[in-house]
């Protein structure tokens, strides 16, 4: 059985790239952006990650490695080299108020999801009945990818350790869970379990296209992929993307003043009118693609 804690961060690929919309930076094909100006003595960099990708598809351009090495501190979405991170995540994995899947889902939906987990994952969902739907959904990602996985975050943590740099987080584990939980357990179950099962084949196909376009570093293509998807949820996008983007900007401003920083965040946070790149520009920073 897959470890739900291990795949929690990995599952954000769906949050950023599958359920959420992505808006492109016109004529720029890059996942790495330089942030300068507005009083910064040295530039910082932000790189758009994808939290789960096949090892054979994983790539890390030399320019990204170079800017990572040149930066004096590393920030991911959360502090992933914190020894207490797993323990902290465990606090928020279970549904509140004694809720279970059976109490928040209709009987037909529960049976459909339970059958899917049994047939596809060889897992009895009854033993995890109190886990939040998002955690259960994350357990399906290895099967959806169908290959040995590689995550950018774990690579960045290893690189930081080798370079004796501490990894820090833009937000707390609780903040990430709160962003997901704002929709409520019932909607979370419908969006991330029922609709996932109903659209399993479509989801696999769309994920392949997204990974292909991610490898091209083509934000415009990602925009086209998402606007043609029928799975986007406006409220979910606002909680998981827009609100968090807005919260990150003043934190990034403070961090960048301290030291030149390499930020690694989900690629879905970069683009759009309310994305990190545009919000930084509105604060007076010069943000340009690094190719």
C-alpha positions as CSV (number, residue, x, y, z in Angstrom):
1,X,0.0,0.0,0.0
2,X,1.3,3.5,-0.9
3,X,2.3,5.7,2.0
4,X,-0.1,8.7,2.0
5,X,2.3,11.0,3.8
6,X,5.0,10.3,1.2
7,X,2.7,11.1,-1.7
8,X,1.1,14.2,-0.1
9,X,3.5,16.6,-1.7
10,X,3.6,14.6,-4.9
11,X,-0.2,14.8,-5.2
12,X,0.0,18.6,-5.6
13,X,0.8,18.1,-9.2
14,X,-3.0,17.6,-9.6
15,X,-3.7,20.7,-7.5
16,X,-1.4,22.8,-9.7
17,X,-1.6,21.3,-13.1
18,X,-4.7,19.1,-13.3
19,X,-7.5,20.8,-11.4
20,X,-6.2,24.4,-11.6
21,X,-5.8,26.7,-14.6
22,X,-2.5,27.9,-15.7
23,X,-1.9,31.1,-17.6
24,X,1.2,31.5,-19.8
25,X,3.8,34.1,-20.1
26,X,3.6,35.1,-23.7
27,X,6.4,34.0,-26.0
28,X,8.5,32.8,-23.1
29,X,9.3,29.1,-22.7
30,X,11.0,28.7,-19.4
31,X,10.4,27.4,-15.9
32,X,13.1,29.5,-14.4
33,X,12.7,33.2,-13.8
34,X,15.2,35.8,-12.5
35,X,13.9,38.3,-9.9
36,X,15.8,41.6,-9.7
37,X,15.4,45.3,-9.0
38,X,13.2,47.0,-6.4
39,X,16.1,47.4,-4.0
40,X,17.6,43.9,-4.4
41,X,21.4,44.0,-4.4
42,X,21.6,40.5,-6.1
43,X,19.0,38.6,-8.1
44,X,16.9,35.7,-6.8
45,X,15.3,33.0,-8.9
46,X,12.0,31.1,-8.9
47,X,11.6,27.7,-10.6
48,X,8.4,26.0,-11.5
49,X,8.4,22.4,-10.4
50,X,6.2,19.4,-11.1
51,X,5.8,17.3,-8.0
52,X,5.6,13.9,-9.7
53,X,7.2,12.9,-13.0
54,X,8.5,9.7,-14.5
55,X,12.2,9.3,-13.8
56,X,12.8,8.9,-17.6
57,X,11.1,12.3,-18.1
58,X,12.9,14.1,-15.4
59,X,15.2,16.9,-16.5
60,X,17.1,19.7,-14.8
61,X,18.8,22.2,-17.1
62,X,22.3,23.2,-16.3
63,X,21.3,26.8,-15.9
64,X,18.9,25.8,-13.1
65,X,21.7,23.9,-11.4
66,X,23.9,27.0,-11.8
67,X,21.4,29.4,-10.3
68,X,20.6,27.0,-7.5
69,X,24.3,26.8,-6.6
70,X,24.7,30.6,-6.9
71,X,21.9,31.2,-4.5
72,X,22.7,31.5,-0.8
73,X,19.4,29.9,0.5
74,X,16.7,27.6,-0.8
75,X,13.0,27.9,-0.3
76,X,10.4,25.3,-1.3
77,X,6.7,25.5,-0.5
78,X,7.3,23.9,2.8
79,X,10.5,23.1,4.8
80,X,11.0,19.6,3.4
81,X,14.3,18.9,5.3
82,X,12.6,19.6,8.6
83,X,12.8,16.3,10.6
84,X,9.4,17.1,12.1
85,X,7.6,17.6,8.8
86,X,6.2,14.1,8.6
87,X,4.9,14.2,12.2
88,X,3.4,17.6,11.5
89,X,1.6,16.3,8.4
90,X,0.2,13.4,10.3
91,X,-1.7,15.9,12.5
92,X,-3.9,17.0,9.6
93,X,-4.4,13.7,7.6
94,X,-7.6,12.7,9.3
95,X,-11.1,14.2,8.8
96,X,-12.4,16.3,11.6
97,X,-15.5,15.8,13.8
98,X,-15.6,12.0,13.4
99,X,-16.4,12.2,9.7
100,X,-15.7,9.2,7.5
101,X,-16.0,8.5,3.8
102,X,-19.3,6.8,4.4
103,X,-20.8,9.8,6.2
104,X,-19.7,12.4,3.5
105,X,-20.4,10.3,0.4
106,X,-23.5,8.8,-1.1
107,X,-23.6,5.0,-0.9
108,X,-23.3,4.5,-4.7
109,X,-20.3,6.9,-4.8
110,X,-18.6,5.2,-1.8
111,X,-19.1,1.7,-3.4
112,X,-17.7,3.0,-6.7
113,X,-14.6,4.5,-5.1
114,X,-14.0,1.5,-2.8
115,X,-14.2,-0.9,-5.8
116,X,-11.7,1.3,-7.7
117,X,-9.2,1.2,-4.9
118,X,-9.7,-2.6,-4.5
119,X,-9.4,-3.4,-8.2
120,X,-6.7,-0.9,-9.2
121,X,-4.7,-0.4,-6.0
122,X,-5.3,-3.7,-4.2
123,X,-6.3,-1.6,-1.2
124,X,-9.2,-1.9,1.1
125,X,-10.4,1.7,1.6
126,X,-12.4,0.7,4.7
127,X,-9.2,0.7,6.6
128,X,-8.6,4.3,5.7
129,X,-12.2,5.5,6.0
130,X,-11.3,8.5,8.2
131,X,-8.5,9.9,6.0
132,X,-9.1,13.1,4.2
133,X,-10.1,12.4,0.5
134,X,-7.1,14.4,-0.7
135,X,-4.7,12.0,1.0
136,X,-6.5,9.0,-0.5
137,X,-6.4,10.6,-3.9
138,X,-2.7,11.1,-3.6
139,X,-2.3,7.3,-3.3
140,X,-3.4,6.8,-6.8
141,X,-0.7,8.9,-8.4
142,X,1.9,6.1,-8.9
143,X,-0.8,4.1,-10.7
144,X,-1.8,7.1,-12.8
145,X,1.8,7.8,-13.8
146,X,2.5,4.1,-14.3
147,X,6.3,4.4,-13.9
148,X,9.1,4.9,-11.3
149,X,8.7,8.5,-10.1
150,X,11.0,11.4,-9.4
151,X,10.1,14.6,-7.6
152,X,11.9,17.9,-8.1
153,X,11.6,18.8,-4.4
154,X,13.5,15.7,-3.3
155,X,16.3,16.5,-5.8
156,X,16.5,20.1,-4.6
157,X,16.7,18.9,-0.9
158,X,19.6,16.5,-1.8
159,X,21.4,19.3,-3.8
160,X,21.0,21.6,-0.8
161,X,22.4,19.1,1.6
162,X,25.4,18.5,-0.7
163,X,26.0,22.2,-0.9
164,X,25.4,22.6,2.9
165,X,22.5,24.9,2.4
166,X,19.4,24.8,4.6
167,X,16.0,24.3,2.9
168,X,13.3,26.5,4.3
169,X,9.6,26.8,3.6
170,X,7.4,29.6,2.2
171,X,4.5,28.4,4.3
172,X,3.6,26.0,7.1
173,X,2.2,22.5,6.6
174,X,-1.0,23.6,8.3
175,X,-1.4,26.4,5.7
176,X,-1.2,23.9,2.9
177,X,-3.8,21.7,4.5
178,X,-6.0,24.6,5.3
179,X,-6.0,25.6,1.6
180,X,-7.2,22.2,0.7
181,X,-9.7,21.9,3.5
182,X,-11.5,25.2,2.8
183,X,-13.7,23.4,0.2
184,X,-15.0,21.0,2.9
185,X,-14.7,17.3,3.1
186,X,-17.8,16.6,1.0
187,X,-16.6,18.6,-2.0
188,X,-13.0,17.3,-1.5
189,X,-14.4,13.8,-1.8
190,X,-16.5,14.6,-4.9
191,X,-13.7,16.4,-6.7
192,X,-10.7,14.3,-5.8
193,X,-12.2,10.8,-5.5
194,X,-15.5,10.5,-7.3
195,X,-14.6,12.7,-10.3
196,X,-11.1,11.2,-10.3
197,X,-12.6,7.7,-10.7
198,X,-15.2,8.8,-13.2
199,X,-12.5,10.5,-15.4
200,X,-9.6,8.1,-14.7
201,X,-8.7,7.4,-18.4
202,X,-9.1,11.1,-19.3
203,X,-7.0,12.1,-16.3
204,X,-4.2,9.8,-17.4
205,X,-4.3,11.2,-20.9
206,X,-4.3,14.8,-19.7
207,X,-1.4,14.1,-17.3
208,X,0.7,12.7,-20.2
209,X,0.0,15.9,-22.2
210,X,0.8,18.1,-19.3
211,X,4.1,16.4,-18.6
212,X,5.0,16.6,-22.3
213,X,4.3,20.4,-22.2
214,X,6.2,20.7,-18.9
215,X,9.2,19.2,-20.5
216,X,8.9,21.7,-23.3
217,X,8.9,24.4,-20.6
218,X,5.9,25.8,-22.6
219,X,3.6,27.7,-20.4
220,X,1.4,28.7,-23.3
221,X,0.8,25.0,-24.1
222,X,-0.1,24.3,-20.5
223,X,-2.6,27.1,-20.7
224,X,-4.3,25.5,-23.7
225,X,-4.3,22.1,-21.9
226,X,-6.0,23.5,-18.9
227,X,-8.6,25.7,-20.6
228,X,-9.7,22.6,-22.6
229,X,-10.1,20.6,-19.4
230,X,-13.6,20.1,-17.9
231,X,-12.2,19.4,-14.4
232,X,-11.2,22.9,-13.3
233,X,-12.8,24.2,-10.1
234,X,-12.9,27.9,-9.6
235,X,-13.2,27.9,-5.8
236,X,-10.4,25.3,-5.5
237,X,-8.2,27.4,-7.7
238,X,-8.7,30.4,-5.6
239,X,-7.9,28.6,-2.3
240,X,-5.0,26.6,-3.5
241,X,-3.4,29.0,-6.0
242,X,-4.5,32.6,-5.9
243,X,-4.7,33.1,-2.1
244,X,-1.4,31.3,-1.5
245,X,0.3,33.3,-4.3
246,X,-0.8,36.5,-2.6
247,X,0.4,35.3,0.8
248,X,3.8,34.4,-0.6
249,X,4.7,37.7,-2.2
250,X,5.4,39.7,1.0
251,X,7.3,36.7,2.4
252,X,9.4,36.4,-0.8
253,X,10.1,40.1,-0.6
254,X,11.5,39.8,2.9
255,X,13.4,36.7,2.1
256,X,15.1,38.1,-1.0
257,X,16.3,41.2,0.9
258,X,18.2,38.9,3.3
259,X,20.0,36.8,0.8
260,X,19.9,35.8,-2.9
261,X,17.4,33.0,-2.9
262,X,16.3,30.1,-5.1
263,X,12.6,29.4,-4.8
264,X,11.1,26.1,-6.0
265,X,7.3,26.1,-6.2
266,X,4.6,24.3,-8.3
267,X,4.6,25.5,-11.9
268,X,0.9,26.4,-11.6
269,X,1.8,29.2,-9.2
270,X,3.9,31.1,-11.8
271,X,1.6,32.2,-14.5
272,X,-1.6,34.2,-14.8
273,X,-2.9,37.6,-13.8
274,X,-2.8,36.4,-10.1
275,X,0.3,34.3,-10.4
276,X,3.7,34.8,-8.7
277,X,5.4,36.3,-11.7
278,X,2.7,39.0,-12.3
279,X,2.4,39.8,-8.6
280,X,6.1,40.3,-8.2
281,X,6.1,42.6,-11.2
282,X,3.3,44.6,-9.6
283,X,5.5,45.1,-6.6
284,X,8.1,46.7,-8.7
285,X,10.4,43.7,-9.4
286,X,11.9,42.9,-12.8
287,X,11.1,39.3,-13.6
288,X,12.5,37.7,-16.7
289,X,12.7,34.2,-18.1
290,X,16.0,32.5,-17.9
291,X,16.6,30.1,-20.8
